[in-house]
Amino acid sequence: MLAVTAAGSGFVAIGSARSADNSAVGALWFSADGKKWSKQATRANGFDKLRALTALTAWKNKVVVLASRRSWETSDPAHARIWIGDLAPGSPSPSASATRRPLAQFVGTWSWSGASITIKDDGTFTYRYLTMVQCSEHAPPCDQGTKMGGKASGTLHQGRTADEAAGTVVDALPNDPAGSSITISREPYMAVNITLNKRRYGLFCEPGANRCAGHVGE
């Protein structure tokens, strides 16, 4: 296997398999839990003729693979191929009891640039941010930026789309009063975008991610 990504109700992986003439060709697998994998049929779309796979990504119900027809000429545009397909119709679907709740994809602690937001299963959230004072005006400790001094909370509910959550911030923030509206939307590359009163607060990285949406974490 060369690459794996979350897709649909599980994970999709691409890599190489042995063909009838014992050469390596493109192959695709699906797993509902990341533990058990099943090889997927690729139909008569040329995917099994690919000799070199370069990259894999998935968005909603689409899977995209960048590849080449010749493993020794991957940089030649004449041999480059982009394979775009729907998630396999036969992919296992989660049972009714295992179906994700509306806000499941937002649950966890998202962080970036001196701030974090922790979202729970019931939609309640806690937003924390650094508060700093100038050493020229206050006695130590000052201007350290090591403690989350600010705190605000609220509750989220399903937004206008499946990739959006909306709600209200109960507490006042430095530039926004109590009762401000908050919108959180999922973004590509393990991130969420947070907006308060239609003003962007920024992109926050997925729990446990070292890199997201162009950010490089610590």
N, CA, C and O of each residue as an XYZ file, in Angstrom:
872
protein
N       0.838     -1.200      0.000
C       0.000      0.000      0.000
C       0.869      1.245      0.000
O       1.901      1.294      0.669
N       0.444      2.255     -0.758
C       1.208      3.486     -0.872
C       0.630      4.608     -0.019
O       1.375      5.358      0.613
N      -0.702      4.726      0.001
C      -1.327      5.840      0.710
C      -2.702      5.421      1.198
O      -3.343      4.544      0.618
N      -3.147      6.065      2.278
C      -4.459      5.776      2.845
C      -5.115      7.088      3.259
O      -4.428      8.014      3.690
N      -6.447      7.175      3.132
C      -7.155      8.389      3.525
C      -8.550      8.016      4.012
O      -9.130      7.020      3.579
N      -9.075      8.834      4.918
C     -10.451      8.630      5.374
C     -11.397      8.991      4.242
O     -11.204      9.998      3.562
N     -12.425      8.164      4.040
C     -13.372      8.402      2.952
C     -14.684      7.704      3.256
O     -14.703      6.530      3.626
N     -15.779      8.432      3.098
C     -17.087      7.843      3.312
C     -17.249      7.306      4.719
O     -17.055      8.032      5.694
N     -17.602      6.046      4.825
C     -17.818      5.430      6.130
C     -16.591      4.690      6.639
O     -16.683      3.937      7.609
N     -15.443      4.892      5.999
C     -14.239      4.195      6.443
C     -12.979      4.782      5.848
O     -12.764      5.993      5.895
N     -12.137      3.911      5.280
C     -10.850      4.342      4.741
C     -10.618      3.708      3.369
O     -11.051      2.586      3.106
N      -9.935      4.440      2.512
C      -9.553      3.943      1.196
C      -8.033      3.974      1.102
O      -7.400      4.932      1.545
N      -7.450      2.930      0.526
C      -6.005      2.859      0.342
C      -5.692      2.498     -1.094
O      -6.459      1.778     -1.734
N      -4.570      2.989     -1.612
C      -4.112      2.622     -2.944
C      -2.714      2.021     -2.834
O      -1.983      2.291     -1.881
N      -2.360      1.216     -3.805
C      -1.045      0.604     -3.814
C      -0.878     -0.263     -5.031
O      -1.510     -0.031     -6.061
N      -0.028     -1.265     -4.918
C       0.273     -2.135     -6.053
C      -0.137     -3.568     -5.762
O      -0.080     -4.027     -4.621
N      -0.553     -4.272     -6.816
C      -0.865     -5.697     -6.741
C      -0.193     -6.382     -7.920
O       0.220     -5.726     -8.877
N      -0.086     -7.690     -7.847
C       0.559     -8.439     -8.921
C      -0.439     -8.797    -10.016
O      -1.517     -9.323     -9.738
N      -0.074     -8.511    -11.253
C      -0.931     -8.853    -12.385
C      -0.604    -10.267    -12.858
O       0.252    -10.945    -12.290
N      -1.297    -10.695    -13.904
C      -1.092    -12.053    -14.427
C       0.337    -12.281    -14.900
O       0.853    -13.394    -14.799
N       0.989    -11.225    -15.422
C       2.363    -11.381    -15.888
C       3.385    -11.074    -14.800
O       4.568    -10.884    -15.082
N       2.913    -11.027    -13.537
C       3.752    -10.832    -12.358
C       4.302     -9.412    -12.234
O       5.237     -9.180    -11.467
N       3.739     -8.463    -12.974
C       4.160     -7.073    -12.838
C       3.228     -6.354    -11.862
O       2.115     -6.813    -11.604
N       3.684     -5.236    -11.330
C       2.889     -4.485    -10.360
C       1.906     -3.563    -11.080
O       2.288     -2.846    -12.005
N       0.651     -3.582    -10.661
C      -0.373     -2.702    -11.244
C      -1.132     -2.023    -10.113
O      -1.048     -2.435     -8.956
N      -1.880     -0.972    -10.465
C      -2.626     -0.227     -9.464
C      -3.718     -1.063     -8.808
O      -4.361     -1.887     -9.459
N      -3.917     -0.839     -7.512
C      -4.950     -1.567     -6.774
C      -5.538     -0.652     -5.707
O      -4.908      0.321     -5.292
N      -6.756     -0.975     -5.268
C      -7.462     -0.150     -4.297
C      -8.148     -1.053     -3.274
O      -8.708     -2.095     -3.614
N      -8.088     -0.618     -1.993
C      -8.707     -1.380     -0.912
C      -9.627     -0.470     -0.102
O      -9.461      0.750     -0.087
N     -10.603     -1.089      0.575
C     -11.507     -0.342      1.451
C     -11.552     -1.024      2.818
O     -11.485     -2.249      2.918
N     -11.666     -0.196      3.881
C     -11.809     -0.722      5.230
C     -12.797      0.145      5.997
O     -12.737      1.372      5.927
N     -13.694     -0.486      6.718
C     -14.669      0.257      7.513
C     -14.085      0.712      8.837
O     -14.537      1.705      9.409
N     -13.062     -0.023      9.340
C     -12.514      0.300     10.659
C     -10.999      0.460     10.683
O     -10.435      0.750     11.738
N     -10.325      0.280      9.551
C      -8.872      0.397      9.513
C      -8.161     -0.888      9.911
O      -6.933     -0.956      9.853
N      -8.915     -1.912     10.316
C      -8.311     -3.170     10.748
C      -8.418     -4.255      9.681
O      -7.449     -4.960      9.396
N      -9.601     -4.379      9.100
C      -9.828     -5.374      8.055
C      -9.996     -4.675      6.715
O     -10.780     -3.734      6.593
N      -9.250     -5.144      5.701
C      -9.255     -4.507      4.390
C      -9.731     -5.484      3.326
O      -9.453     -6.681      3.402
N     -10.442     -4.972      2.345
C     -10.885     -5.803      1.214
C     -10.528     -5.108     -0.091
O     -10.763     -3.911     -0.253
N      -9.963     -5.863     -1.015
C      -9.570     -5.316     -2.315
C     -10.826     -5.011     -3.127
O     -11.766     -5.806     -3.151
N     -10.834     -3.863     -3.786
C     -12.004     -3.409     -4.530
C     -11.825     -3.614     -6.033
O     -10.723     -3.499     -6.569
N     -12.925     -3.916     -6.685
C     -12.901     -4.024     -8.153
C     -12.753     -2.622     -8.733
O     -13.406     -1.686     -8.272
N     -11.903     -2.474     -9.737
C     -11.665     -1.161    -10.341
C     -12.324     -1.001    -11.697
O     -12.162      0.034    -12.345
N     -13.065     -2.008    -12.137
C     -13.810     -1.936    -13.392
C     -12.887     -1.731    -14.590
O     -11.664     -1.752    -14.447
N     -13.466     -1.535    -15.754
C     -12.670     -1.372    -16.971
C     -12.371      0.102    -17.214
O     -12.713      0.651    -18.261
N     -11.734      0.730    -16.243
C     -11.448      2.161    -16.374
C      -9.953      2.451    -16.482
O      -9.542      3.610    -16.429
N      -9.145      1.415    -16.633
C      -7.720      1.615    -16.808
C      -6.935      1.726    -15.526
O      -5.706      1.788    -15.563
N      -7.607      1.752    -14.392
C      -6.888      1.910    -13.127
C      -5.931      0.744    -12.876
O      -4.847      0.934    -12.326
N      -6.335     -0.461    -13.281
C      -5.477     -1.619    -13.048
C      -4.269     -1.648    -13.983
O      -3.396     -2.505    -13.842
N      -4.215     -0.711    -14.944
C      -3.077     -0.654    -15.856
C      -2.021      0.347    -15.387
O      -0.955      0.450    -15.994
N      -2.306      1.077    -14.320
C      -1.366      2.078    -13.839
C      -0.124      1.409    -13.274
O      -0.217      0.422    -12.544
N       1.033      1.951    -13.615
C       2.286      1.355    -13.179
C       2.925      2.107    -12.010
O       3.755      1.544    -11.296
N       2.552      3.362    -11.809
C       3.131      4.140    -10.714
C       2.055      5.046    -10.119
O       1.442      5.845    -10.827
N       1.834      4.913     -8.824
C       0.850      5.736     -8.127
C       1.577      6.839     -7.365
O       2.605      6.593     -6.735
N       1.039      8.050     -7.426
C       1.716      9.200     -6.836
C       1.005      9.747     -5.610
O       1.646      9.997     -4.589
N      -0.327      9.941     -5.689
C      -1.039     10.578     -4.580
C      -2.491     10.142     -4.554
O      -3.060      9.741     -5.569
N      -3.084     10.232     -3.356
C      -4.479      9.856     -3.136
C      -5.147     10.902     -2.259
O      -4.552     11.378     -1.293
N      -6.393     11.267     -2.596
C      -7.170     12.134     -1.729
C      -8.649     11.786     -1.893
O      -9.051     11.185     -2.889
N      -9.444     12.170     -0.910
C     -10.883     11.908     -0.964
C     -11.624     13.118     -0.441
O     -11.181     13.769      0.505
N     -12.764     13.421     -1.063
C     -13.602     14.524     -0.609
C     -15.045     14.127     -0.804
O     -15.499     13.899     -1.926
N     -15.770     14.047      0.317
C     -17.168     13.612      0.311
C     -17.268     12.232     -0.344
O     -16.737     11.268      0.209
N     -17.921     12.101     -1.488
C     -18.089     10.769     -2.066
C     -17.175     10.526     -3.268
O     -17.428      9.623     -4.066
N     -16.110     11.330     -3.401
C     -15.190     11.171     -4.518
C     -13.803     10.757     -4.042
O     -13.332     11.196     -2.993
N     -13.164      9.906     -4.832
C     -11.781      9.516     -4.596
C     -10.968      9.919     -5.823
O     -11.377      9.659     -6.955
N      -9.830     10.547     -5.603
C      -8.983     11.012     -6.705
C      -7.573     10.439     -6.530
O      -6.984     10.537     -5.454
N      -7.047      9.846     -7.587
C      -5.715      9.262     -7.574
C      -4.901      9.858     -8.717
O      -5.372      9.930     -9.852
N      -3.685     10.283     -8.413
C      -2.744     10.756     -9.428
C      -1.760      9.625     -9.697
O      -1.184      9.061     -8.766
N      -1.568      9.296    -10.973
C      -0.745      8.137    -11.306
C      -0.069      8.323    -12.660
O      -0.239      9.344    -13.325
N       0.700      7.313    -13.049
C       1.392      7.326    -14.335
C       1.292      5.945    -14.962
O       1.268      4.937    -14.257
N       1.235      5.902    -16.281
C       1.162      4.626    -16.997
C       2.507      3.922    -17.015
O       2.567      2.711    -17.224
N       3.596      4.670    -16.796
C       4.926      4.073    -16.834
C       5.694      4.451    -15.572
O       5.870      5.632    -15.272
N       6.143      3.457    -14.851
C       6.807      3.712    -13.580
C       8.138      4.438    -13.754
O       8.607      5.097    -12.827
N       8.748      4.325    -14.923
C      10.046      4.976    -15.112
C       9.918      6.354    -15.762
O      10.931      7.000    -16.026
N       8.705      6.810    -16.023
C       8.518      8.129    -16.619
C       7.397      8.875    -15.898
O       6.493      9.418    -16.535
N       7.461      8.899    -14.580
C       6.382      9.526    -13.805
C       6.329     11.032    -13.980
O       5.302     11.651    -13.704
N       7.438     11.637    -14.442
C       7.451     13.087    -14.610
C       7.010     13.534    -15.998
O       6.908     14.732    -16.260
N       6.751     12.590    -16.882
C       6.345     12.921    -18.246
C       4.828     13.102    -18.291
O       4.092     12.142    -18.063
N       4.342     14.321    -18.582
C       2.892     14.574    -18.616
C       2.136     13.669    -19.578
O       0.945     13.421    -19.391
N       2.816     13.177    -20.602
C       2.149     12.339    -21.594
C       1.670     11.026    -20.979
O       0.749     10.398    -21.501
N       2.286     10.608    -19.876
C       1.916      9.345    -19.251
C       1.142      9.540    -17.952
O       0.747      8.566    -17.312
N       0.924     10.797    -17.558
C       0.202     11.066    -16.316
C      -1.280     10.736    -16.475
O      -1.862     10.937    -17.541
N      -1.875     10.231    -15.407
C      -3.288      9.905    -15.404
C      -3.905     10.364    -14.083
O      -3.295     10.216    -13.024
N      -5.104     10.914    -14.147
C      -5.868     11.247    -12.944
C      -7.115     10.382    -12.950
O      -7.932     10.464    -13.866
N      -7.257      9.561    -11.937
C      -8.402      8.666    -11.822
C      -9.364      9.244    -10.804
O      -8.989      9.471     -9.654
N     -10.597      9.482    -11.210
C     -11.620     10.050    -10.344
C     -12.785      9.078    -10.268
O     -13.320      8.671    -11.300
N     -13.178      8.709     -9.080
C     -14.272      7.747     -8.962
C     -15.108      7.957     -7.715
O     -14.670      8.596     -6.759
N     -16.301      7.420     -7.733
C     -17.152      7.437     -6.552
C     -16.690      6.347     -5.597
O     -16.052      5.378     -6.008
N     -17.014      6.513     -4.335
C     -16.721      5.461     -3.380
C     -17.453      4.197     -3.803
O     -18.591      4.249     -4.270
N     -16.793      3.076     -3.635
C     -17.332      1.806     -4.120
C     -18.739      1.566     -3.602
O     -18.967      1.650     -2.395
N     -19.693      1.268     -4.483
C     -21.075      1.016     -4.054
C     -21.172     -0.103     -3.040
O     -22.071     -0.111     -2.200
N     -20.237     -1.063     -3.116
C     -20.291     -2.195     -2.210
C     -19.588     -1.959     -0.893
O     -19.487     -2.874     -0.076
N     -19.095     -0.741     -0.665
C     -18.393     -0.460      0.574
C     -19.323     -0.638      1.763
O     -20.475     -0.208      1.708
N     -18.851     -1.260      2.835
C     -19.700     -1.474      4.013
C     -20.252     -0.171      4.539
O     -19.533      0.826      4.613
N     -21.503     -0.164      4.901
C     -22.133      1.029      5.466
C     -22.317      0.834      6.959
O     -22.580     -0.284      7.400
N     -22.185      1.891      7.749
C     -22.359      1.755      9.185
C     -23.795      1.403      9.519
O     -24.724      1.816      8.825
N     -23.970      0.645     10.578
C     -25.312      0.289     11.017
C     -26.000      1.508     11.581
O     -25.353      2.520     11.852
N     -27.308      1.423     11.760
C     -28.064      2.568     12.273
C     -27.535      3.007     13.620
O     -27.478      4.201     13.912
N     -27.138      2.019     14.466
C     -26.644      2.374     15.793
C     -25.274      3.008     15.742
O     -24.875      3.723     16.661
N     -24.535      2.738     14.640
C     -23.177      3.277     14.530
C     -23.134      4.562     13.719
O     -22.063      5.150     13.568
N     -24.259      5.011     13.197
C     -24.287      6.229     12.396
C     -23.831      7.428     13.226
O     -24.260      7.605     14.366
N     -22.971      8.235     12.650
C     -22.438      9.369     13.392
C     -23.516     10.390     13.705
O     -24.413     10.639     12.900
N     -23.412     10.970     14.879
C     -24.309     12.057     15.246
C     -23.951     13.288     14.426
O     -22.836     13.382     13.914
N     -24.879     14.233     14.292
C     -24.663     15.393     13.425
C     -23.369     16.149     13.683
O     -22.746     16.627     12.734
N     -22.939     16.274     14.958
C     -21.755     17.070     15.282
C     -20.519     16.213     15.527
O     -19.501     16.722     15.996
N     -20.592     14.918     15.217
C     -19.489     14.012     15.531
C     -18.168     14.458     14.921
O     -17.116     14.311     15.544
N     -18.213     15.002     13.708
C     -16.974     15.385     13.036
C     -16.318     16.626     13.642
O     -15.212     16.994     13.246
N     -16.987     17.272     14.595
C     -16.419     18.453     15.241
C     -15.926     18.165     16.665
O     -15.290     19.014     17.290
N     -16.220     16.977     17.165
C     -15.885     16.664     18.559
C     -14.376     16.550     18.740
O     -13.693     15.934     17.922
N     -13.858     17.144     19.813
C     -12.434     17.100     20.116
C     -11.900     18.489     20.423
O     -12.657     19.456     20.499
N     -10.586     18.577     20.598
C      -9.943     19.859     20.873
C      -9.157     20.308     19.653
O      -8.188     19.661     19.257
N      -9.575     21.412     19.061
C      -8.934     21.992     17.880
C      -8.090     23.170     18.337
O      -8.508     23.927     19.213
N      -6.911     23.333     17.755
C      -6.024     24.390     18.266
C      -5.197     25.032     17.167
O      -4.914     24.435     16.128
N      -4.821     26.278     17.440
C      -3.879     26.996     16.582
C      -3.606     28.382     17.144
O      -4.508     29.045     17.655
N      -2.360     28.812     17.044
C      -1.941     30.183     17.316
C      -2.443     30.720     18.658
O      -3.117     31.748     18.713
N      -2.109     30.018     19.728
C      -2.435     30.526     21.048
C      -3.887     30.413     21.447
O      -4.328     31.122     22.351
N      -4.641     29.547     20.805
C      -6.044     29.381     21.160
C      -6.473     27.948     20.875
O      -5.844     27.251     20.079
N      -7.533     27.520     21.519
C      -8.078     26.185     21.277
C      -9.574     26.203     21.544
O     -10.080     27.051     22.279
N     -10.271     25.254     20.935
C     -11.698     25.096     21.196
C     -11.982     23.608     21.364
O     -11.645     22.794     20.504
N     -12.609     23.270     22.493
C     -12.964     21.885     22.796
C     -14.469     21.716     22.623
O     -15.257     22.404     23.271
N     -14.859     20.803     21.749
C     -16.267     20.576     21.447
C     -16.658     19.176     21.917
O     -15.974     18.204     21.595
N     -17.744     19.064     22.671
C     -18.200     17.781     23.197
C     -19.327     17.207     22.344
O     -19.860     17.866     21.451
N     -19.672     15.954     22.650
C     -20.703     15.247     21.881
C     -22.041     15.975     21.877
O     -22.765     15.950     20.882
N     -22.365     16.623     22.993
C     -23.676     17.282     23.083
C     -23.690     18.679     22.473
O     -24.702     19.375     22.552
N     -22.570     19.101     21.861
C     -22.495     20.408     21.216
C     -21.955     21.517     22.094
O     -21.672     22.605     21.592
N     -21.803     21.281     23.388
C     -21.230     22.323     24.247
C     -19.751     22.482     23.913
O     -19.066     21.510     23.594
N     -19.272     23.708     23.990
C     -17.870     23.957     23.666
C     -17.245     24.943     24.653
O     -17.932     25.740     25.292
N     -15.916     24.858     24.753
C     -15.136     25.799     25.556
C     -14.012     26.341     24.692
O     -13.193     25.585     24.171
N     -13.982     27.652     24.546
C     -12.962     28.318     23.741
C     -11.958     28.964     24.702
O     -12.348     29.736     25.578
N     -10.689     28.656     24.542
C      -9.643     29.224     25.401
C      -8.622     29.965     24.543
O      -8.327     29.567     23.416
N      -8.094     31.044     25.101
C      -7.116     31.828     24.355
C      -6.127     32.478     25.313
O      -6.429     32.680     26.490
N      -4.953     32.802     24.803
C      -3.901     33.403     25.616
C      -4.248     34.839     25.971
O      -4.749     35.594     25.138
N      -3.981     35.202     27.202
C      -4.068     36.607     27.614
C      -2.684     37.015     28.091
O      -2.087     36.346     28.934
N      -2.182     38.107     27.553
C      -0.818     38.528     27.868
C      -0.805     39.964     28.367
O      -1.639     40.776     27.968
N       0.142     40.270     29.237
C       0.328     41.631     29.738
C       1.758     42.052     29.468
O       2.663     41.217     29.454
N       1.965     43.330     29.256
C       3.285     43.840     28.943
C       4.155     43.920     30.195
O       3.699     44.377     31.243
N       5.410     43.475     30.087
C       6.321     43.508     31.226
C       6.648     44.943     31.642
O       7.035     45.192     32.784
N       6.491     45.876     30.717
C       6.769     47.274     31.056
C       5.690     47.862     31.956
O       5.881     48.923     32.550
N       4.552     47.170     32.056
C       3.436     47.694     32.835
C       3.069     46.808     34.027
O       2.334     47.241     34.914
N       3.576     45.570     34.054
C       3.203     44.649     35.113
C       4.430     43.909     35.630
O       5.421     43.731     34.921
N       4.335     43.485     36.883
C       5.410     42.700     37.467
C       5.348     41.274     36.945
O       4.271     40.801     36.580
N       6.470     40.583     36.902
C       6.463     39.184     36.450
C       5.519     38.336     37.298
O       5.324     38.630     38.477
N       4.925     37.281     36.714
C       5.098     36.859     35.304
C       4.327     37.751     34.351
O       3.200     38.152     34.640
N       4.933     38.060     33.220
C       4.301     38.936     32.245
C       4.797     38.588     30.853
O       5.924     38.127     30.672
N       3.938     38.817     29.882
C       4.265     38.616     28.476
C       4.874     37.239     28.187
O       5.743     37.097     27.327
N       4.399     36.233     28.922
C       4.943     34.897     28.741
C       4.188     34.088     27.685
O       4.786     33.317     26.934
N       2.891     34.271     27.639
C       2.101     33.562     26.648
C       2.033     32.069     26.865
O       1.871     31.319     25.902
N       2.153     31.611     28.105
C       2.162     30.180     28.369
C       0.867     29.676     28.992
O       0.681     28.465     29.113
N      -0.023     30.560     29.386
C      -1.261     30.148     30.026
C      -2.468     30.632     29.232
O      -2.487     31.748     28.712
N      -3.467     29.771     29.154
C      -4.719     30.139     28.515
C      -5.545     30.940     29.515
O      -6.305     30.362     30.291
N      -5.407     32.240     29.504
C      -6.090     33.060     30.495
C      -7.520     33.377     30.150
O      -8.340     33.583     31.044
N      -7.844     33.422     28.848
C      -9.198     33.747     28.439
C     -10.041     32.505     28.233
O      -9.529     31.452     27.853
N     -11.334     32.631     28.485
C     -12.216     31.480     28.356
C     -13.621     31.926     27.987
O     -14.129     32.915     28.515
N     -14.237     31.197     27.088
C     -15.625     31.454     26.707
C     -16.273     30.118     26.404
O     -15.586     29.156     26.061
N     -17.581     30.052     26.525
C     -18.287     28.787     26.306
C     -19.585     29.029     25.549
O     -19.996     30.172     25.351
N     -20.222     27.950     25.130
C     -21.478     28.060     24.407
C     -21.942     26.693     23.951
O     -21.421     25.673     24.403
N     -22.911     26.666     23.065
C     -23.467     25.415     22.557
C     -23.650     25.495     21.048
O     -24.090     26.515     20.517
N     -23.311     24.412     20.367
C     -23.437     24.329     18.915
C     -24.569     23.382     18.523
O     -24.938     22.489     19.286
N     -25.110     23.588     17.330
C     -26.084     22.682     16.742
C     -25.745     22.546     15.264
O     -24.895     23.275     14.751
N     -26.396     21.628     14.586
C     -26.146     21.432     13.165
C     -26.405     22.718     12.394
O     -27.423     23.376     12.609
N     -25.481     23.085     11.487
C     -25.632     24.291     10.686
C     -26.463     24.056      9.444
O     -27.277     23.134      9.389
N     -26.250     24.897      8.450
C     -27.031     24.805      7.215
C     -26.672     23.598      6.372
O     -27.482     23.122      5.576
N     -25.439     23.097      6.552
C     -24.984     21.912      5.828
C     -24.396     20.914      6.814
O     -24.223     21.223      7.993
N     -24.088     19.707      6.322
C     -23.529     18.670      7.179
C     -22.133     19.024      7.665
O     -21.680     18.506      8.686
N     -21.444     19.910      6.934
C     -20.085     20.291      7.300
C     -20.030     21.608      8.063
O     -18.990     22.265      8.105
N     -21.147     21.989      8.663
C     -21.191     23.266      9.376
C     -21.922     23.115     10.708
O     -22.943     22.433     10.795
N     -21.385     23.760     11.745
C     -22.035     23.826     13.056
C     -22.196     25.291     13.415
O     -21.337     26.110     13.088
N     -23.289     25.627     14.084
C     -23.562     27.020     14.438
C     -24.084     27.083     15.865
O     -24.633     26.112     16.384
N     -23.905     28.243     16.489
C     -24.377     28.396     17.859
C     -24.143     29.793     18.392
O     -24.009     30.752     17.633
N     -24.096     29.893     19.709
C     -23.950     31.180     20.382
C     -22.886     31.093     21.468
O     -22.803     30.098     22.188
N     -22.078     32.132     21.583
C     -21.074     32.220     22.636
C     -21.690     32.931     23.829
O     -22.121     34.078     23.711
N     -21.736     32.269     24.965
C     -22.380     32.827     26.154
C     -21.587     33.993     26.733
O     -22.166     34.980     27.186
N     -20.255     33.877     26.717
C     -19.397     34.866     27.368
C     -18.874     35.910     26.389
O     -18.804     35.683     25.182
N     -18.514     37.050     26.942
C     -17.929     38.118     26.121
C     -16.471     37.804     25.812
O     -15.751     37.279     26.661
N     -16.040     38.125     24.602
C     -14.653     37.996     24.176
C     -14.084     39.400     23.994
O     -14.844     40.368     23.968
N     -12.763     39.533     23.869
C     -12.164     40.875     23.760
C     -12.813     41.777     22.715
O     -12.965     42.977     22.943
N     -13.198     41.211     21.569
C     -13.766     42.041     20.506
C     -15.197     41.661     20.139
O     -15.746     42.155     19.154
N     -15.794     40.786     20.932
C     -17.153     40.339     20.643
C     -17.951     40.204     21.940
O     -17.461     39.609     22.900
N     -19.155     40.739     21.987
C     -19.955     40.700     23.215
C     -20.567     39.326     23.482
O     -20.584     38.460     22.607
N     -21.064     39.142     24.688
C     -21.777     37.915     25.027
C     -22.985     37.773     24.100
O     -23.627     38.763     23.751
N     -23.285     36.549     23.711
C     -24.390     36.309     22.794
C     -23.990     36.350     21.337
O     -24.844     36.258     20.455
N     -22.696     36.488     21.073
C     -22.225     36.533     19.682
C     -22.479     35.202     18.991
O     -22.424     34.147     19.622
N     -22.756     35.256     17.702
C     -22.975     34.033     16.919
C     -21.634     33.435     16.513
O     -20.684     34.156     16.210
N     -21.571     32.111     16.511
C     -20.352     31.411     16.116
C     -20.705     30.356     15.078
O     -21.707     29.652     15.204
N     -19.869     30.259     14.053
C     -20.042     29.258     13.008
C     -18.723     28.522     12.834
O     -17.662     29.139     12.740
N     -18.800     27.200     12.792
C     -17.611     26.375     12.603
C     -17.856     25.461     11.409
O     -18.856     24.744     11.362
N     -16.943     25.488     10.449
C     -17.102     24.664      9.247
C     -15.876     23.800      9.032
O     -14.750     24.233      9.279
N     -16.098     22.565      8.567
C     -14.994     21.678      8.245
C     -14.319     22.165      6.975
O     -14.972     22.589      6.022
N     -12.977     22.092      6.987
C     -12.178     22.483      5.847
C     -11.271     21.322      5.453
O     -11.003     20.449      6.278
N     -10.792     21.297      4.202
C      -9.860     20.236      3.801
C      -8.594     20.267      4.643
O      -8.275     21.279      5.268
N      -7.883     19.158      4.653
C      -6.598     19.037      5.330
C      -6.704     19.225      6.837
O      -5.955     20.005      7.426
N      -7.637     18.509      7.458
C      -7.712     18.381      8.909
C      -7.859     19.708      9.631
O      -7.113     19.978     10.572
N      -8.790     20.534      9.218
C      -8.965     21.836      9.845
C     -10.435     22.225      9.934
O     -11.286     21.678      9.232
N     -10.710     23.180     10.812
C     -12.028     23.817     10.866
C     -11.822     25.323     10.796
O     -10.806     25.843     11.258
N     -12.778     26.008     10.224
C     -12.739     27.460     10.141
C     -13.753     28.014     11.141
O     -14.923     27.630     11.121
N     -13.307     28.909     12.010
C     -14.175     29.476     13.036
C     -14.482     30.935     12.702
O     -13.581     31.730     12.436
N     -15.774     31.269     12.723
C     -16.226     32.630     12.436
C     -17.119     33.110     13.569
O     -18.041     32.405     13.979
N     -16.848     34.315     14.077
C     -17.703     34.927     15.093
C     -18.290     36.208     14.529
O     -17.563     37.068     14.030
N     -19.607     36.333     14.612
C     -20.284     37.516     14.081
C     -19.848     37.809     12.646
O     -19.630     38.957     12.260
N     -19.726     36.717     11.863
C     -19.343     36.796     10.447
C     -17.927     37.316     10.253
O     -17.549     37.698      9.146
N     -17.140     37.331     11.331
C     -15.735     37.747     11.244
C     -14.854     36.536     11.520
O     -15.001     35.875     12.547
N     -13.947     36.252     10.605
C     -13.144     35.039     10.691
C     -12.143     35.103     11.840
O     -11.366     36.051     11.950
N     -12.171     34.085     12.690
C     -11.192     33.952     13.767
C      -9.976     33.166     13.308
O      -8.881     33.353     13.839
N     -10.152     32.296     12.337
C      -9.011     31.567     11.796
C      -9.254     30.082     11.661
O     -10.316     29.571     12.019
N      -8.237     29.387     11.130
C      -8.280     27.936     10.949
C      -7.658     27.249     12.160
O      -6.595     27.649     12.634
N      -8.332     26.212     12.654
C      -7.846     25.460     13.801
C      -7.576     24.026     13.373
O      -8.345     23.443     12.608
N      -6.470     23.453     13.874
C      -6.052     22.117     13.461
C      -6.816     21.021     14.186
O      -7.173     21.151     15.357
N      -7.054     19.940     13.457
C      -7.744     18.766     13.976
C      -7.023     18.204     15.189
O      -5.796     18.279     15.255
N      -7.754     17.638     16.160
C      -7.115     17.054     17.343
C      -6.015     16.068     16.977
O      -6.245     15.124     16.221
N      -4.826     16.291     17.513
C      -3.706     15.388     17.275
C      -2.947     15.633     15.992
O      -1.949     14.958     15.741
N      -3.386     16.582     15.160
C      -2.718     16.832     13.884
C      -1.535     17.771     14.064
O      -1.626     18.766     14.783
N      -0.416     17.449     13.404
C       0.751     18.320     13.437
C       0.759     19.315     12.290
O       1.506     20.293     12.307
N      -0.078     19.058     11.294
C      -0.115     19.931     10.114
C      -1.535     19.951      9.573
O      -2.177     18.907      9.453
N      -2.022     21.140      9.248
C      -3.371     21.210      8.684
C      -3.519     22.486      7.886
O      -3.000     23.530      8.280
N      -4.215     22.415      6.780
C      -4.583     23.581      5.979
C      -3.445     24.570      5.787
O      -3.664     25.781      5.814
N      -2.242     24.067      5.596
C      -1.105     24.943      5.351
C      -0.370     25.347      6.612
O       0.700     25.950      6.523
N      -0.914     25.030      7.806
C      -0.251     25.352      9.058
C       0.730     24.238      9.408
O       0.484     23.076      9.087
N       1.827     24.577     10.055
C       2.746     23.599     10.574
C       2.758     23.737     12.086
O       3.162     24.777     12.606
N       2.327     22.717     12.793
C       2.247     22.789     14.250
C       3.587     22.582     14.912
O       4.605     22.410     14.241
N       3.584     22.599     16.239
C       4.818     22.424     16.983
C       5.286     20.973     16.915
O       6.320     20.630     17.487
